[in-house]
Amino acid sequence: MEFDTRIKVVLREGLEAWQELNVTAFLISGIAGTQDIVGEPYVDRDGVTYLPMSRQPIMIHSATGEQLRDLLKKALAREDMAVTIFTEELFGTYNDEDNRASVAGFGTDELNLVGIGLRGRKNAVDRLLKDVPLHK
């Protein structure tokens, strides 16, 4: 199936494995909750129903903190791109209210980004991340 949009997550280099997984899960939850990407429930042969997942592939990239800040600025300058963020401070908060308060304490240029999630037109997202390698 061909999609006209692309979903990508960009993680800051140097995170521990549990942090990479945590950040990716939170970033994708923001995209999935607002972008109408979730398909139909899964049903196995025994009739057990499971929650639906994204209909679209999701690619994961790695970047430096400076690259993340640059990518965020470029993505925010586009009206046709949805953006989610995860900051380092969120590793120390334990609920949505504290998460939002933590982010609100910083200006856009001050955010200590450890990851961003993007969904937009395929060409635009690909151009934005053309020099950012896939995560290894």
C-alpha positions in Angstrom: 0.0 0.0 0.0 1.3 3.4 -0.9 0.9 6.4 1.5 1.0 10.1 0.7 2.3 10.9 4.2 5.3 9.7 6.1 5.8 9.1 9.9 9.3 9.3 11.4 10.7 9.5 14.9 14.1 11.0 15.5 15.9 10.0 18.7 18.9 11.9 20.2 22.1 9.8 20.0 23.4 8.4 23.2 20.1 7.4 24.9 19.9 4.1 26.8 17.8 1.4 25.2 14.9 1.8 27.6 14.9 5.5 27.0 14.8 5.0 23.2 11.8 2.7 23.6 10.0 5.0 26.0 10.5 8.1 23.9 9.4 6.3 20.7 6.2 5.0 22.4 5.3 8.4 23.7 6.0 10.2 20.5 4.0 7.7 18.4 1.1 7.9 20.9 0.8 11.6 20.1 0.7 11.0 16.4 -1.6 8.1 16.6 -4.0 10.0 18.9 -4.4 12.9 16.5 -3.6 11.9 13.0 -6.1 9.2 12.0 -3.5 6.5 11.3 -4.9 3.7 13.4 -6.4 0.8 11.4 -8.9 -1.9 12.4 -8.6 -4.3 15.3 -6.7 -7.5 14.8 -8.5 -10.8 15.3 -6.8 -14.2 15.6 -8.1 -17.5 14.3 -9.6 -18.2 17.8 -11.7 -15.0 17.6 -9.7 -13.1 20.1 -9.6 -9.4 19.3 -6.6 -7.2 19.8 -6.2 -3.4 19.7 -5.5 -1.8 16.3 -2.2 -0.4 15.3 -0.8 2.1 12.8 -1.7 1.4 9.2 1.4 3.2 8.2 5.1 2.2 8.6 7.1 4.2 11.1 10.8 4.9 10.5 13.2 5.7 13.3 16.3 8.0 12.9 19.1 9.1 15.1 20.4 12.7 15.4 22.5 14.9 17.7 20.8 17.4 20.0 21.7 20.2 17.7 20.2 18.4 14.7 17.0 17.8 16.7 16.6 21.5 17.5 17.2 22.3 13.8 14.7 19.7 12.7 12.1 21.0 15.1 12.4 24.6 13.9 12.1 23.5 10.3 9.1 21.2 11.0 7.3 23.9 13.0 7.8 26.4 10.1 5.6 24.1 8.0 1.8 24.2 8.4 1.4 20.7 6.9 3.5 18.8 9.4 2.4 17.4 12.7 5.1 17.4 15.5 5.4 15.6 18.8 8.3 16.2 21.2 9.9 14.5 24.2 12.3 16.4 26.4 14.9 15.0 28.8 13.0 16.4 31.8 10.1 14.1 31.0 12.2 11.1 32.2 11.7 12.5 35.7 7.9 13.2 35.6 5.3 10.5 36.1 2.0 11.9 34.8 0.6 13.9 31.9 0.0 17.1 34.0 3.6 17.2 35.2 4.8 16.4 31.6 3.0 19.4 30.2 4.1 21.7 33.0 7.7 20.7 32.4 7.5 21.5 28.7 5.7 24.8 29.5 8.7 25.9 31.6 10.9 26.2 28.5 10.9 28.3 25.4 11.0 26.5 22.0 14.7 27.2 21.6 15.4 26.0 25.2 13.8 22.6 24.9 16.2 19.8 25.8 15.0 17.5 23.1 15.6 13.7 23.2 13.1 12.9 20.5 10.7 14.3 18.0 7.9 12.6 16.0 6.8 13.9 12.6 4.0 13.2 10.2 3.6 15.1 7.0 3.6 14.9 3.3 6.0 12.2 2.2 8.2 14.5 0.1 8.4 17.1 2.9 9.3 14.7 5.6 11.9 12.9 3.4 13.5 16.2 2.5 13.7 17.3 6.1 15.4 14.1 7.2 17.5 13.5 4.1 20.8 13.9 6.0 19.7 12.2 9.2 20.6 8.5 9.3 18.3 5.7 10.2 18.6 4.5 13.8 20.9 1.5 14.3 
